[in-house]
Amino acid sequence: MKLYLSLIIMMITACITAYGQSSELLVSNCVQNAGPDARYLKDFRIQLGKTDNPGEPRYKTQMSLWKNTKYRFSLCNSEDSEGLLYLNLKDDANKMVLSSLDPETGKTYAFIDFICNKSGIYQLSFDFTGGLKGSGVGVVSMIK
């Protein structure tokens, strides 16, 4: 009995470790893809299931951005994602200032640059195209 319990614990630990390493690898690759002039600030790991009601992005967070600073938002998908990760950026007045998804063409961009004209708290909203399931990472960098 103890042997089976030990074996089960080892298998669970191996699965958790493997998932953590793949997540770290995705973040590392996304940071490197931001370019040599980018200075890493923060990453957001997103994992969402499929929704029957796509529309408003489902993963929302906030971040302080500073005036006269150029930011790069890099978006990377894991291989098993059905949709492509995109970002909407809104200011403190809830006005959309930037999106990595072009609503007219449906094209998503792997990164977008933003020159902040006003310091404040900005809302970052992430989702996958079409409300499909997926996992990915959004990396925020400052451009030198």
N, C-alpha and C positions, 0 to 999 in steps of 0.2 A: 504494500500500500504506500509506504513512504517513497519507494522507488518511482511509482507512478506520479505521485504528487510532486516530487522533485523534477521529474521529466516535464510535467505540465508547466511548472513555474519557469523552467529554463526556456521552454518554447515561447511562452508569453514574453519573457524578457528579451529574447532574440527578436521577436516581431516588433516590439516597442523600440528597441535599439535600431533595427533596420529602418523603420519609419523615420526616426529622428535623424538618422544619417542622410536619408534621401532628402528630407526637408532642408537640412543644413547645406547639402550640395546644391539644391535649387537656389537657395539664398545666395550662396557663394558665386554661382554662375551668373546670377542676375546682377550682383554687385559688380562683377568684372565686366559685364556687358554695358554697364553705365558709361564706361570710358575712362581713360587715364586722367582726364581733367575733372572727374567727379569725386567728391568727398562724401562717403557714406554717412547718412544721418540716422536712418531708421528703416526697419522693414515691417511689413504687415503680411502675415501668413493667412491665406484665405482658403477655406474648404467649405463648399456649399453643395447641397443636393439639388436635384432638379425641382423646379417650381412649375405649377400649372398656371401661374399668374405672373408672367414676366412684366416688368415695368420699372418701378423705382428700385434702384440697387439695394441689395439686402444687407451688405456688410458696411457699416458706417463707423467712422472714427473721426477724431479731431486732432489737429496739429497746429502749433504756432508757427507762423511764417513771418519773416522779417522783410521790411521794405528795402528796395534796391538790392535784393539778393536773387540770383538766378538759381532755380531748382530744376532738377531732372527727376521725373517720375518714371521708373522702369517697371515694366510688367512682364512677368514670366509665368508660363503655364507648365504644369507637370505633364508628362507624356500621356497619362490616362485621362486628362480632362476632355470632356465632350465639347465644351464651349471655350471661347477665348476670354481671358480676363481683361476687363476694362475699368477705367477710373473716371469718375466725375468729381470735380473740385468746385466747391461753393464757398463764397465768402461769408462773413458774419451776418450779412443781410439776406442770406439764403439765395443769393443770385449765382447762377452758374457762371464760372469764369473760365473753365477749361474742361475738356473731355477727350479721352483717348479713343472714343468711338464716334465716328462720323455718322450721324443719323441718316443722312441722305444716301450715302453709298453703302453703309453697313461695315465699312472698313475699320479695323482696330489697329492702333499703332503700338509698337513694342515699347516706345518711350516717347515722352512729351516734355518739352522744356517750358518753364514758366518764370517770367520775371515779375516778382511781387512788387506791386505799386503801393501797397498799404499793409502795414504790420497788423497782425490780428490772428484770431483763431479761425482756421479754415476747416470745413468738413470734407473729408475724403470718403467717397462712396464707391465700393467695389462690387462687381458682379460678373457673371459670365454671360456671354452673348446668348440671347434667346432663352434665358433662364435655365440653361442647361447645367448639369452638375460639373464640378471641376475643382481642382485645387491648384493653387499658384501662390505667387508672392509679388507684392508691390514694394519696391525699394525707393526711398526718397533720398536723393543726394543733392549736395550743393555744388554748383559749378564754379570753379576758381576763375 
